Amino acid sequence: MTVLPRAFAWQRTDTVGGEFVTLDDRRGLHAKGVAFAADNALYTCRYDLHTDESWASTRLEVAVEGAGWLRTLRMERAAGRWRVTTSEQGNLERVLPTAAMSGIEEPDRLHPVLDVDLHNSPLTNTLPIRRLGLHRAEPGTKVEIEAAWVLLPSLAVLPYAQSYEVVAKSRIRYRSENFVADLDITDEGYVAEYSGLATLA
């Protein structure tokens, strides 16, 4: 078992919940995290995330569990293509009738994607920030990307347009469709405060 040298924890500010992660960011990122929340369904989420040295995502493994159900997701990018596999035990729909199917029917829709975005995870917002050097960029810098948005607790995967705009030193404005949030970041690009969602403990 790999021992990772750093750790962060975030407390949710919108609901009961939090996220704890151990990581190694010396050559890209390897992170192992656990999150729990009591928003649309009570669940716990464990994930293992890898990027290459440029901070482009290469693999994400997620297991989400609640009372009477368990779902898993594995995403892996190789030679510019994503492979997505899922499994399920129990019945999440019994707890959450609106839950989508896990995974994605057409993985080729993820062809241009370099970042994964785990729903309500402050850690995964750091991926495009570091990959594009936004933590060192001048105010006014704005980029638009497409990310693989992994919904919780369903583990459905959606290609999702997002933008990141540097509005001040250590502050980035994040947008996706009609959603807008300010991210206060550390000097290394990790989210210290995600407005309306979470704060670094």
Backbone as JSON Lines, residues from 0, in Angstrom:
{"i":0,"aa":"M","n":[0.85,-1.19,0.0],"ca":[0.0,0.0,0.0],"c":[0.88,1.25,0.0]}
{"i":1,"aa":"T","n":[0.6,2.16,-0.9],"ca":[1.39,3.38,-1.03],"c":[1.03,4.38,0.08]}
{"i":2,"aa":"V","n":[2.05,4.91,0.74],"ca":[1.85,5.96,1.75],"c":[2.07,7.3,1.07]}
{"i":3,"aa":"L","n":[1.09,8.16,1.12],"ca":[1.16,9.46,0.44],"c":[1.53,10.55,1.45]}
{"i":4,"aa":"P","n":[2.39,11.51,1.04],"ca":[3.04,12.39,2.02],"c":[2.24,13.6,2.49]}
{"i":5,"aa":"R","n":[1.14,13.97,1.82],"ca":[0.41,15.18,2.19],"c":[-1.05,14.85,2.43]}
{"i":6,"aa":"A","n":[-1.74,15.74,3.16],"ca":[-3.17,15.52,3.43],"c":[-3.89,16.86,3.52]}
{"i":7,"aa":"F","n":[-5.14,16.87,3.04],"ca":[-6.02,18.02,3.16],"c":[-7.39,17.53,3.61]}
{"i":8,"aa":"A","n":[-8.15,18.44,4.23],"ca":[-9.53,18.13,4.59],"c":[-10.38,19.37,4.35]}
{"i":9,"aa":"W","n":[-11.57,19.16,3.79],"ca":[-12.53,20.24,3.58],"c":[-13.81,19.93,4.34]}
{"i":10,"aa":"Q","n":[-14.41,20.96,4.91],"ca":[-15.72,20.83,5.55],"c":[-16.76,21.43,4.63]}
{"i":11,"aa":"R","n":[-17.84,20.68,4.37],"ca":[-18.92,21.22,3.56],"c":[-19.63,22.33,4.32]}
{"i":12,"aa":"T","n":[-20.0,23.38,3.63],"ca":[-20.71,24.5,4.24],"c":[-22.17,24.55,3.8]}
{"i":13,"aa":"D","n":[-22.54,23.7,2.82],"ca":[-23.92,23.7,2.33],"c":[-24.75,22.58,2.92]}
{"i":14,"aa":"T","n":[-24.1,21.57,3.51],"ca":[-24.8,20.43,4.08],"c":[-23.87,19.74,5.06]}
{"i":15,"aa":"V","n":[-24.36,18.72,5.74],"ca":[-23.5,17.91,6.58],"c":[-22.6,17.08,5.65]}
{"i":16,"aa":"G","n":[-21.29,17.22,5.82],"ca":[-20.39,16.45,4.96],"c":[-18.98,16.98,4.99]}
{"i":17,"aa":"G","n":[-18.1,16.3,4.29],"ca":[-16.71,16.71,4.23],"c":[-15.93,15.82,3.3]}
{"i":18,"aa":"E","n":[-14.66,16.16,3.1],"ca":[-13.77,15.41,2.23],"c":[-12.37,15.39,2.86]}
{"i":19,"aa":"F","n":[-11.75,14.23,2.86],"ca":[-10.38,14.08,3.35],"c":[-9.58,13.38,2.26]}
{"i":20,"aa":"V","n":[-8.38,13.89,1.99],"ca":[-7.56,13.31,0.93],"c":[-6.09,13.27,1.35]}
{"i":21,"aa":"T","n":[-5.43,12.17,1.02],"ca":[-3.97,12.11,1.08],"c":[-3.47,12.15,-0.36]}
{"i":22,"aa":"L","n":[-2.3,12.75,-0.56],"ca":[-1.84,12.94,-1.94],"c":[-0.33,13.08,-2.02]}
{"i":23,"aa":"D","n":[0.14,12.87,-3.24],"ca":[1.53,13.12,-3.62],"c":[1.48,13.96,-4.89]}
{"i":24,"aa":"D","n":[1.99,15.19,-4.84],"ca":[1.93,16.08,-5.99],"c":[3.31,16.48,-6.51]}
{"i":25,"aa":"R","n":[4.29,15.62,-6.28],"ca":[5.64,15.95,-6.72],"c":[5.84,15.78,-8.22]}
{"i":26,"aa":"R","n":[5.11,14.84,-8.85],"ca":[5.18,14.63,-10.3],"c":[3.77,14.37,-10.8]}
{"i":27,"aa":"G","n":[3.03,15.45,-11.05],"ca":[1.6,15.29,-11.28],"c":[0.93,15.05,-9.96]}
{"i":28,"aa":"L","n":[-0.18,14.31,-9.99],"ca":[-0.94,14.1,-8.77],"c":[-1.38,12.65,-8.65]}
{"i":29,"aa":"H","n":[-1.19,12.1,-7.46],"ca":[-1.83,10.85,-7.06],"c":[-2.54,11.16,-5.75]}
{"i":30,"aa":"A","n":[-3.85,10.97,-5.74],"ca":[-4.64,11.32,-4.57],"c":[-5.6,10.2,-4.22]}
{"i":31,"aa":"K","n":[-5.75,9.95,-2.93],"ca":[-6.74,9.01,-2.42],"c":[-7.62,9.77,-1.44]}
{"i":32,"aa":"G","n":[-8.93,9.75,-1.69],"ca":[-9.81,10.55,-0.87],"c":[-11.04,9.81,-0.43]}
{"i":33,"aa":"V","n":[-11.68,10.38,0.58],"ca":[-12.97,9.89,1.06],"c":[-13.84,11.11,1.34]}
{"i":34,"aa":"A","n":[-15.09,11.05,0.9],"ca":[-16.04,12.13,1.14],"c":[-17.36,11.53,1.59]}
{"i":35,"aa":"F","n":[-18.11,12.3,2.36],"ca":[-19.46,11.87,2.71],"c":[-20.35,13.09,2.69]}
{"i":36,"aa":"A","n":[-21.63,12.87,2.46],"ca":[-22.57,13.98,2.41],"c":[-23.97,13.47,2.72]}
{"i":37,"aa":"A","n":[-24.8,14.39,3.15],"ca":[-26.2,14.06,3.46],"c":[-27.09,15.02,2.7]}
{"i":38,"aa":"D","n":[-26.81,15.19,1.39],"ca":[-27.61,16.13,0.61],"c":[-28.77,15.42,-0.08]}
{"i":39,"aa":"N","n":[-28.57,14.85,-1.28],"ca":[-29.7,14.19,-1.95],"c":[-29.87,12.73,-1.54]}
{"i":40,"aa":"A","n":[-28.84,12.15,-0.96],"ca":[-28.9,10.8,-0.38],"c":[-27.68,10.66,0.52]}
{"i":41,"aa":"L","n":[-27.83,9.98,1.62],"ca":[-26.71,9.79,2.54],"c":[-25.75,8.77,1.92]}
{"i":42,"aa":"Y","n":[-24.49,9.16,1.73],"ca":[-23.53,8.27,1.08],"c":[-22.11,8.58,1.55]}
{"i":43,"aa":"T","n":[-21.24,7.62,1.31],"ca":[-19.81,7.84,1.45],"c":[-19.15,7.5,0.12]}
{"i":44,"aa":"C","n":[-18.11,8.22,-0.21],"ca":[-17.43,8.08,-1.5],"c":[-15.94,7.93,-1.26]}
{"i":45,"aa":"R","n":[-15.35,6.89,-1.87],"ca":[-13.9,6.72,-1.83],"c":[-13.36,6.79,-3.26]}
{"i":46,"aa":"Y","n":[-12.25,7.5,-3.44],"ca":[-11.72,7.62,-4.79],"c":[-10.2,7.53,-4.8]}
{"i":47,"aa":"D","n":[-9.67,7.14,-5.96],"ca":[-8.24,7.05,-6.23],"c":[-8.02,7.74,-7.57]}
{"i":48,"aa":"L","n":[-7.27,8.83,-7.57],"ca":[-7.13,9.69,-8.74],"c":[-5.67,9.8,-9.14]}
{"i":49,"aa":"H","n":[-5.41,9.69,-10.44],"ca":[-4.05,9.84,-10.98],"c":[-4.06,10.82,-12.15]}
{"i":50,"aa":"T","n":[-3.0,11.63,-12.23],"ca":[-2.75,12.46,-13.41],"c":[-1.35,12.14,-13.93]}
{"i":51,"aa":"D","n":[-1.05,12.67,-15.14],"ca":[0.33,12.6,-15.61],"c":[1.09,13.81,-15.05]}
{"i":52,"aa":"E","n":[2.32,14.0,-15.49],"ca":[3.13,15.08,-14.93],"c":[2.61,16.46,-15.29]}
{"i":53,"aa":"S","n":[1.79,16.56,-16.34],"ca":[1.21,17.86,-16.71],"c":[-0.09,18.13,-15.99]}
{"i":54,"aa":"W","n":[-0.52,17.23,-15.11],"ca":[-1.76,17.31,-14.35],"c":[-2.99,17.0,-15.2]}
{"i":55,"aa":"A","n":[-2.81,16.38,-16.35],"ca":[-3.95,15.87,-17.12],"c":[-4.38,14.54,-16.5]}
{"i":56,"aa":"S","n":[-5.67,14.36,-16.28],"ca":[-6.17,13.16,-15.61],"c":[-5.94,11.92,-16.47]}
{"i":57,"aa":"T","n":[-5.5,10.84,-15.82],"ca":[-5.29,9.58,-16.52],"c":[-6.13,8.45,-15.97]}
{"i":58,"aa":"R","n":[-6.49,8.5,-14.68],"ca":[-7.29,7.42,-14.11],"c":[-8.06,7.92,-12.89]}
{"i":59,"aa":"L","n":[-9.31,7.48,-12.79],"ca":[-10.14,7.76,-11.62],"c":[-10.92,6.51,-11.29]}
{"i":60,"aa":"E","n":[-10.79,6.05,-10.05],"ca":[-11.59,4.94,-9.55],"c":[-12.4,5.45,-8.37]}
{"i":61,"aa":"V","n":[-13.72,5.19,-8.4],"ca":[-14.62,5.7,-7.37],"c":[-15.54,4.59,-6.9]}
{"i":62,"aa":"A","n":[-15.76,4.51,-5.59],"ca":[-16.77,3.62,-5.02],"c":[-17.67,4.47,-4.13]}
{"i":63,"aa":"V","n":[-18.97,4.4,-4.37],"ca":[-19.95,5.15,-3.58],"c":[-20.9,4.15,-2.94]}
{"i":64,"aa":"E","n":[-21.12,4.33,-1.63],"ca":[-21.92,3.35,-0.89],"c":[-22.92,4.04,0.02]}
{"i":65,"aa":"G","n":[-24.12,3.48,0.09],"ca":[-25.14,3.93,1.01],"c":[-25.89,2.73,1.55]}
{"i":66,"aa":"A","n":[-26.94,2.96,2.29],"ca":[-27.71,1.87,2.89],"c":[-28.35,1.01,1.8]}
{"i":67,"aa":"G","n":[-27.88,-0.21,1.65],"ca":[-28.46,-1.15,0.7],"c":[-27.98,-1.04,-0.72]}
{"i":68,"aa":"W","n":[-26.93,-0.27,-0.99],"ca":[-26.44,-0.16,-2.37],"c":[-24.96,0.22,-2.41]}
{"i":69,"aa":"L","n":[-24.33,-0.11,-3.52],"ca":[-22.92,0.21,-3.77],"c":[-22.74,0.35,-5.28]}
{"i":70,"aa":"R","n":[-22.1,1.43,-5.7],"ca":[-21.75,1.62,-7.11],"c":[-20.26,1.9,-7.24]}
{"i":71,"aa":"T","n":[-19.66,1.4,-8.32],"ca":[-18.25,1.68,-8.58],"c":[-18.09,2.17,-10.01]}
{"i":72,"aa":"L","n":[-17.04,2.95,-10.21],"ca":[-16.72,3.52,-11.52],"c":[-15.21,3.5,-11.7]}
{"i":73,"aa":"R","n":[-14.78,3.12,-12.89],"ca":[-13.36,3.22,-13.25],"c":[-13.26,3.92,-14.59]}
{"i":74,"aa":"M","n":[-12.49,5.0,-14.62],"ca":[-12.22,5.74,-15.86],"c":[-10.72,5.74,-16.09]}
{"i":75,"aa":"E","n":[-10.32,5.43,-17.3],"ca":[-8.89,5.39,-17.62],"c":[-8.67,5.95,-19.01]}
{"i":76,"aa":"R","n":[-7.7,6.87,-19.13],"ca":[-7.39,7.49,-20.41],"c":[-6.04,6.99,-20.9]}
{"i":77,"aa":"A","n":[-6.03,6.48,-22.12],"ca":[-4.81,5.99,-22.75],"c":[-4.92,6.25,-24.25]}
{"i":78,"aa":"A","n":[-3.82,6.69,-24.85],"ca":[-3.78,6.98,-26.29],"c":[-4.91,7.91,-26.71]}
{"i":79,"aa":"G","n":[-5.25,8.88,-25.83],"ca":[-6.25,9.89,-26.16],"c":[-7.69,9.44,-26.09]}
{"i":80,"aa":"R","n":[-7.94,8.24,-25.53],"ca":[-9.3,7.74,-25.43],"c":[-9.59,7.31,-24.0]}
{"i":81,"aa":"W","n":[-10.84,7.5,-23.59],"ca":[-11.27,7.11,-22.26],"c":[-11.97,5.76,-22.31]}
{"i":82,"aa":"R","n":[-11.68,4.92,-21.34],"ca":[-12.41,3.66,-21.14],"c":[-13.14,3.79,-19.81]}
{"i":83,"aa":"V","n":[-14.44,3.49,-19.79],"ca":[-15.26,3.67,-18.61],"c":[-15.98,2.37,-18.29]}
{"i":84,"aa":"T","n":[-15.81,1.87,-17.06],"ca":[-16.5,0.66,-16.63],"c":[-17.18,0.92,-15.29]}
{"i":85,"aa":"T","n":[-18.3,0.25,-15.06],"ca":[-19.07,0.45,-13.84],"c":[-19.55,-0.88,-13.29]}
{"i":86,"aa":"S","n":[-19.95,-0.86,-12.03],"ca":[-20.63,-2.01,-11.44],"c":[-21.6,-1.49,-10.39]}
{"i":87,"aa":"E","n":[-22.59,-2.34,-10.04],"ca":[-23.59,-1.92,-9.07],"c":[-24.05,-3.13,-8.26]}
{"i":88,"aa":"Q","n":[-24.23,-2.92,-6.96],"ca":[-24.86,-3.89,-6.08],"c":[-25.98,-3.18,-5.34]}
{"i":89,"aa":"G","n":[-27.08,-3.89,-5.08],"ca":[-28.21,-3.26,-4.42],"c":[-28.95,-2.36,-5.37]}
{"i":90,"aa":"N","n":[-29.71,-1.42,-4.81],"ca":[-30.6,-0.62,-5.63],"c":[-30.62,0.83,-5.14]}
{"i":91,"aa":"L","n":[-29.8,1.68,-5.76],"ca":[-29.78,3.1,-5.4],"c":[-31.12,3.77,-5.71]}
{"i":92,"aa":"E","n":[-31.8,3.33,-6.8],"ca":[-33.06,3.97,-7.19],"c":[-34.13,3.85,-6.11]}
{"i":93,"aa":"R","n":[-34.02,2.85,-5.27],"ca":[-34.99,2.7,-4.19],"c":[-34.85,3.86,-3.19]}
{"i":94,"aa":"V","n":[-33.62,4.33,-3.02],"ca":[-33.34,5.44,-2.1],"c":[-33.5,6.78,-2.8]}
{"i":95,"aa":"L","n":[-33.07,6.82,-4.06],"ca":[-33.06,8.06,-4.83],"c":[-33.65,7.77,-6.21]}
{"i":96,"aa":"P","n":[-34.97,7.87,-6.36],"ca":[-35.62,7.5,-7.62],"c":[-35.12,8.28,-8.83]}
{"i":97,"aa":"T","n":[-34.56,9.46,-8.63],"ca":[-34.08,10.28,-9.74],"c":[-32.65,9.96,-10.15]}
{"i":98,"aa":"A","n":[-32.01,8.99,-9.49],"ca":[-30.61,8.68,-9.78],"c":[-30.44,8.23,-11.23]}
{"i":99,"aa":"A","n":[-29.44,8.77,-11.89],"ca":[-29.14,8.38,-13.26],"c":[-28.37,7.07,-13.28]}
{"i":100,"aa":"M","n":[-28.28,6.47,-14.46],"ca":[-27.44,5.29,-14.62],"c":[-25.98,5.7,-14.47]}
{"i":101,"aa":"S","n":[-25.15,4.81,-13.96],"ca":[-23.74,5.12,-13.79],"c":[-23.01,5.04,-15.12]}
{"i":102,"aa":"G","n":[-21.85,5.69,-15.19],"ca":[-21.02,5.65,-16.39],"c":[-21.54,6.54,-17.5]}
{"i":103,"aa":"I","n":[-21.16,6.22,-18.73],"ca":[-21.56,6.99,-19.91],"c":[-21.75,6.01,-21.06]}
{"i":104,"aa":"E","n":[-22.84,6.18,-21.82],"ca":[-23.13,5.25,-22.91],"c":[-22.15,5.39,-24.06]}
{"i":105,"aa":"E","n":[-21.66,6.6,-24.3],"ca":[-20.75,6.85,-25.43],"c":[-19.45,7.47,-24.91]}
{"i":106,"aa":"P","n":[-18.49,6.65,-24.48],"ca":[-17.23,7.21,-23.96],"c":[-16.49,8.09,-24.96]}
{"i":107,"aa":"D","n":[-16.74,7.92,-26.26],"ca":[-16.07,8.77,-27.25],"c":[-16.44,10.24,-27.1]}
{"i":108,"aa":"R","n":[-17.56,10.52,-26.42],"ca":[-17.91,11.92,-26.16],"c":[-16.89,12.59,-25.24]}
{"i":109,"aa":"L","n":[-16.1,11.79,-24.54],"ca":[-15.08,12.32,-23.63],"c":[-13.74,12.52,-24.33]}
{"i":110,"aa":"H","n":[-13.69,12.32,-25.65],"ca":[-12.42,12.36,-26.37],"c":[-11.56,13.59,-26.06]}
{"i":111,"aa":"P","n":[-12.13,14.82,-26.03],"ca":[-11.27,15.99,-25.79],"c":[-10.97,16.26,-24.31]}
{"i":112,"aa":"V","n":[-11.52,15.46,-23.41],"ca":[-11.46,15.77,-21.97],"c":[-10.1,15.41,-21.38]}
{"i":113,"aa":"L","n":[-9.53,16.36,-20.62],"ca":[-8.27,16.13,-19.9],"c":[-8.43,16.21,-18.39]}
{"i":114,"aa":"D","n":[-9.6,16.65,-17.92],"ca":[-9.84,16.82,-16.49],"c":[-11.08,16.07,-16.06]}
{"i":115,"aa":"V","n":[-10.99,15.41,-14.9],"ca":[-12.18,14.85,-14.28],"c":[-12.63,15.78,-13.16]}
{"i":116,"aa":"D","n":[-13.94,15.84,-12.96],"ca":[-14.51,16.73,-11.95],"c":[-15.5,15.91,-11.12]}
{"i":117,"aa":"L","n":[-15.06,15.47,-9.97],"ca":[-15.92,14.7,-9.08],"c":[-16.87,15.66,-8.38]}
{"i":118,"aa":"H","n":[-18.16,15.41,-8.49],"ca":[-19.2,16.31,-8.0],"c":[-18.94,16.75,-6.56]}
{"i":119,"aa":"N","n":[-18.93,18.05,-6.35],"ca":[-18.76,18.66,-5.02],"c":[-17.43,18.33,-4.36]}
{"i":120,"aa":"S","n":[-16.41,18.02,-5.15],"ca":[-15.07,17.76,-4.6],"c":[-14.17,18.96,-4.86]}
{"i":121,"aa":"P","n":[-13.78,19.72,-3.83],"ca":[-12.87,20.84,-4.04],"c":[-11.54,20.41,-4.64]}
{"i":122,"aa":"L","n":[-11.09,19.19,-4.34],"ca":[-9.8,18.76,-4.86],"c":[-9.77,18.77,-6.39]}
{"i":123,"aa":"T","n":[-10.84,18.26,-7.02],"ca":[-10.76,18.11,-8.47],"c":[-10.81,19.44,-9.21]}
{"i":124,"aa":"N","n":[-11.23,20.54,-8.56],"ca":[-11.12,21.85,-9.2],"c":[-9.66,22.27,-9.37]}
{"i":125,"aa":"T","n":[-8.77,21.69,-8.56],"ca":[-7.36,22.03,-8.67],"c":[-6.75,21.5,-9.97]}
{"i":126,"aa":"L","n":[-7.32,20.44,-10.55],"ca":[-6.71,19.81,-11.72],"c":[-6.53,20.79,-12.89]}
{"i":127,"aa":"P","n":[-7.58,21.47,-13.38],"ca":[-7.35,22.42,-14.47],"c":[-6.57,23.64,-14.03]}
{"i":128,"aa":"I","n":[-6.71,24.03,-12.76],"ca":[-5.95,25.18,-12.27],"c":[-4.46,24.92,-12.38]}
{"i":129,"aa":"R","n":[-4.03,23.74,-11.95],"ca":[-2.61,23.4,-12.03],"c":[-2.18,23.09,-13.46]}
{"i":130,"aa":"R","n":[-3.01,22.35,-14.19],"ca":[-2.65,21.96,-15.56],"c":[-2.44,23.18,-16.45]}
{"i":131,"aa":"L","n":[-3.25,24.22,-16.24],"ca":[-3.18,25.42,-17.08],"c":[-2.4,26.56,-16.44]}
{"i":132,"aa":"G","n":[-1.84,26.32,-15.24],"ca":[-1.04,27.34,-14.58],"c":[-1.82,28.55,-14.12]}
{"i":133,"aa":"L","n":[-3.11,28.37,-13.81],"ca":[-3.94,29.51,-13.43],"c":[-3.59,30.07,-12.06]}
{"i":134,"aa":"H","n":[-2.95,29.27,-11.21],"ca":[-2.56,29.78,-9.89],"c":[-1.44,30.8,-9.98]}
{"i":135,"aa":"R","n":[-0.81,30.89,-11.15],"ca":[0.26,31.88,-11.37],"c":[-0.12,32.9,-12.43]}
{"i":136,"aa":"A","n":[-1.34,32.82,-12.97],"ca":[-1.75,33.67,-14.08],"c":[-2.19,35.05,-13.59]}
{"i":137,"aa":"E","n":[-2.15,36.01,-14.5],"ca":[-2.55,37.38,-14.18],"c":[-4.07,37.5,-14.15]}
{"i":138,"aa":"P","n":[-4.6,38.41,-13.3],"ca":[-6.05,38.66,-13.33],"c":[-6.51,39.0,-14.74]}
{"i":139,"aa":"G","n":[-7.67,38.51,-15.09],"ca":[-8.19,38.68,-16.44],"c":[-8.0,37.45,-17.31]}
{"i":140,"aa":"T","n":[-7.1,36.56,-16.91],"ca":[-6.91,35.32,-17.66],"c":[-8.15,34.44,-17.54]}
{"i":141,"aa":"K","n":[-8.64,33.95,-18.67],"ca":[-9.83,33.11,-18.66],"c":[-9.64,31.95,-19.63]}
{"i":142,"aa":"V","n":[-10.02,30.76,-19.19],"ca":[-9.93,29.58,-20.05],"c":[-11.26,28.84,-20.02]}
{"i":143,"aa":"E","n":[-11.55,28.17,-21.12],"ca":[-12.74,27.33,-21.2],"c":[-12.3,25.91,-21.49]}
{"i":144,"aa":"I","n":[-12.87,24.96,-20.76],"ca":[-12.49,23.56,-20.91],"c":[-13.75,22.71,-20.96]}
{"i":145,"aa":"E","n":[-13.56,21.45,-21.3],"ca":[-14.61,20.47,-21.13],"c":[-14.08,19.41,-20.18]}
{"i":146,"aa":"A","n":[-14.82,19.14,-19.12],"ca":[-14.41,18.18,-18.1],"c":[-15.35,16.99,-18.1]}
{"i":147,"aa":"A","n":[-14.89,15.9,-17.53],"ca":[-15.75,14.74,-17.3],"c":[-16.32,14.89,-15.9]}
{"i":148,"aa":"W","n":[-17.58,15.3,-15.84],"ca":[-18.25,15.56,-14.57],"c":[-18.85,14.26,-14.06]}
{"i":149,"aa":"V","n":[-18.4,13.81,-12.9],"ca":[-18.86,12.56,-12.31],"c":[-19.86,12.9,-11.21]}
{"i":150,"aa":"L","n":[-21.13,12.59,-11.44],"ca":[-22.17,12.94,-10.49],"c":[-22.16,12.0,-9.29]}
{"i":151,"aa":"L","n":[-22.48,12.54,-8.14],"ca":[-22.63,11.74,-6.93],"c":[-24.05,11.89,-6.43]}
{"i":152,"aa":"P","n":[-24.65,10.8,-5.97],"ca":[-24.04,9.47,-5.78],"c":[-24.19,8.52,-6.96]}
{"i":153,"aa":"S","n":[-24.76,8.98,-8.09],"ca":[-25.1,8.05,-9.17],"c":[-23.89,7.52,-9.93]}
{"i":154,"aa":"L","n":[-22.79,8.31,-9.98],"ca":[-21.6,8.0,-10.78],"c":[-21.88,8.07,-12.28]}
{"i":155,"aa":"A","n":[-22.91,8.8,-12.67],"ca":[-23.08,9.13,-14.08],"c":[-21.97,10.07,-14.51]}
{"i":156,"aa":"V","n":[-21.49,9.92,-15.74],"ca":[-20.38,10.73,-16.26],"c":[-20.9,11.59,-17.41]}
{"i":157,"aa":"L","n":[-20.7,12.9,-17.32],"ca":[-21.19,13.83,-18.33],"c":[-20.05,14.71,-18.82]}
{"i":158,"aa":"P","n":[-19.88,14.87,-20.14],"ca":[-18.96,15.9,-20.62],"c":[-19.58,17.26,-20.33]}
{"i":159,"aa":"Y","n":[-18.82,18.16,-19.72],"ca":[-19.41,19.38,-19.19],"c":[-18.5,20.56,-19.46]}
{"i":160,"aa":"A","n":[-19.04,21.59,-20.13],"ca":[-18.28,22.8,-20.41],"c":[-18.12,23.62,-19.13]}
{"i":161,"aa":"Q","n":[-16.91,24.1,-18.89],"ca":[-16.61,24.89,-17.7],"c":[-15.67,26.02,-18.08]}
{"i":162,"aa":"S","n":[-15.68,27.08,-17.29],"ca":[-14.71,28.15,-17.47],"c":[-14.1,28.52,-16.13]}
{"i":163,"aa":"Y","n":[-12.84,28.92,-16.19],"ca":[-12.09,29.38,-15.02],"c":[-11.49,30.74,-15.37]}
{"i":164,"aa":"E","n":[-11.81,31.74,-14.55],"ca":[-11.32,33.1,-14.79],"c":[-10.59,33.61,-13.55]}
{"i":165,"aa":"V","n":[-9.37,34.07,-13.74],"ca":[-8.6,34.66,-12.64],"c":[-9.14,36.07,-12.43]}
{"i":166,"aa":"V","n":[-9.76,36.31,-11.28],"ca":[-10.35,37.63,-11.02],"c":[-9.5,38.46,-10.07]}
{"i":167,"aa":"A","n":[-8.61,37.85,-9.33],"ca":[-7.7,38.55,-8.42],"c":[-6.63,37.55,-8.0]}
{"i":168,"aa":"K","n":[-5.6,38.05,-7.35],"ca":[-4.59,37.14,-6.84],"c":[-5.25,36.15,-5.87]}
{"i":169,"aa":"S","n":[-5.05,34.88,-6.13],"ca":[-5.58,33.81,-5.28],"c":[-7.09,33.66,-5.36]}
{"i":170,"aa":"R","n":[-7.74,34.22,-6.38],"ca":[-9.19,34.03,-6.54],"c":[-9.52,33.73,-8.0]}
{"i":171,"aa":"I","n":[-10.28,32.65,-8.2],"ca":[-10.68,32.23,-9.54],"c":[-12.19,32.06,-9.55]}
{"i":172,"aa":"R","n":[-12.82,32.57,-10.63],"ca":[-14.27,32.43,-10.78],"c":[-14.54,31.23,-11.69]}
{"i":173,"aa":"Y","n":[-15.31,30.3,-11.14],"ca":[-15.65,29.06,-11.84],"c":[-17.08,29.14,-12.35]}
{"i":174,"aa":"R","n":[-17.29,28.78,-13.61],"ca":[-18.63,28.78,-14.19],"c":[-18.89,27.47,-14.93]}
{"i":175,"aa":"S","n":[-20.13,26.99,-14.81],"ca":[-20.6,25.88,-15.64],"c":[-22.09,26.07,-15.82]}
{"i":176,"aa":"E","n":[-22.51,26.27,-17.07],"ca":[-23.88,26.63,-17.4],"c":[-24.29,27.84,-16.56]}
{"i":177,"aa":"N","n":[-25.34,27.74,-15.75],"ca":[-25.81,28.89,-14.97],"c":[-25.19,28.96,-13.58]}
{"i":178,"aa":"F","n":[-24.29,28.04,-13.27],"ca":[-23.68,28.0,-11.95],"c":[-22.4,28.83,-11.93]}
{"i":179,"aa":"V","n":[-22.24,29.65,-10.88],"ca":[-21.04,30.49,-10.72],"c":[-20.58,30.38,-9.27]}
{"i":180,"aa":"A","n":[-19.28,30.21,-9.07],"ca":[-18.72,30.18,-7.72],"c":[-17.31,30.75,-7.74]}
{"i":181,"aa":"D","n":[-16.93,31.44,-6.68],"ca":[-15.57,31.93,-6.52],"c":[-14.76,30.92,-5.73]}
{"i":182,"aa":"L","n":[-13.55,30.67,-6.21],"ca":[-12.63,29.74,-5.56],"c":[-11.45,30.55,-5.04]}
{"i":183,"aa":"D","n":[-11.29,30.62,-3.73],"ca":[-10.08,31.17,-3.15],"c":[-9.07,30.05,-3.06]}
{"i":184,"aa":"I","n":[-7.88,30.25,-3.63],"ca":[-6.91,29.16,-3.74],"c":[-5.63,29.48,-2.97]}
{"i":185,"aa":"T","n":[-4.91,28.42,-2.63],"ca":[-3.59,28.56,-2.02],"c":[-2.57,28.91,-3.1]}
{"i":186,"aa":"D","n":[-1.36,29.2,-2.68],"ca":[-0.3,29.5,-3.65],"c":[-0.04,28.32,-4.59]}
{"i":187,"aa":"E","n":[-0.37,27.1,-4.15],"ca":[-0.15,25.92,-4.97],"c":[-1.35,25.58,-5.85]}
{"i":188,"aa":"G","n":[-2.43,26.34,-5.71],"ca":[-3.59,26.11,-6.56],"c":[-4.67,25.24,-5.95]}
{"i":189,"aa":"Y","n":[-4.52,24.84,-4.69],"ca":[-5.57,24.05,-4.05],"c":[-6.67,24.98,-3.53]}
{"i":190,"aa":"V","n":[-7.91,24.48,-3.56],"ca":[-9.04,25.3,-3.15],"c":[-9.05,25.45,-1.62]}
{"i":191,"aa":"A","n":[-8.99,26.7,-1.17],"ca":[-9.07,26.98,0.26],"c":[-10.5,27.31,0.67]}
{"i":192,"aa":"E","n":[-11.24,27.96,-0.22],"ca":[-12.64,28.31,0.03],"c":[-13.39,28.22,-1.28]}
{"i":193,"aa":"Y","n":[-14.42,27.39,-1.28],"ca":[-15.3,27.23,-2.43],"c":[-16.63,27.85,-2.02]}
{"i":194,"aa":"S","n":[-16.94,29.02,-2.55],"ca":[-18.09,29.78,-2.05],"c":[-19.37,28.95,-2.12]}
{"i":195,"aa":"G","n":[-20.04,28.86,-0.98],"ca":[-21.3,28.16,-0.89],"c":[-21.19,26.65,-0.83]}
{"i":196,"aa":"L","n":[-19.96,26.12,-0.8],"ca":[-19.82,24.66,-0.82],"c":[-18.93,24.11,0.28]}
{"i":197,"aa":"A","n":[-17.68,24.61,0.37],"ca":[-16.74,23.97,1.29],"c":[-15.61,24.92,1.65]}
{"i":198,"aa":"T","n":[-14.98,24.63,2.8],"ca":[-13.81,25.4,3.23],"c":[-12.74,24.45,3.7]}
{"i":199,"aa":"L","n":[-11.48,24.81,3.45],"ca":[-10.35,23.99,3.84],"c":[-10.2,24.03,5.35]}
{"i":200,"aa":"A","n":[-10.12,22.87,5.97],"ca":[-10.02,22.79,7.44],"c":[-8.62,23.15,7.9]}
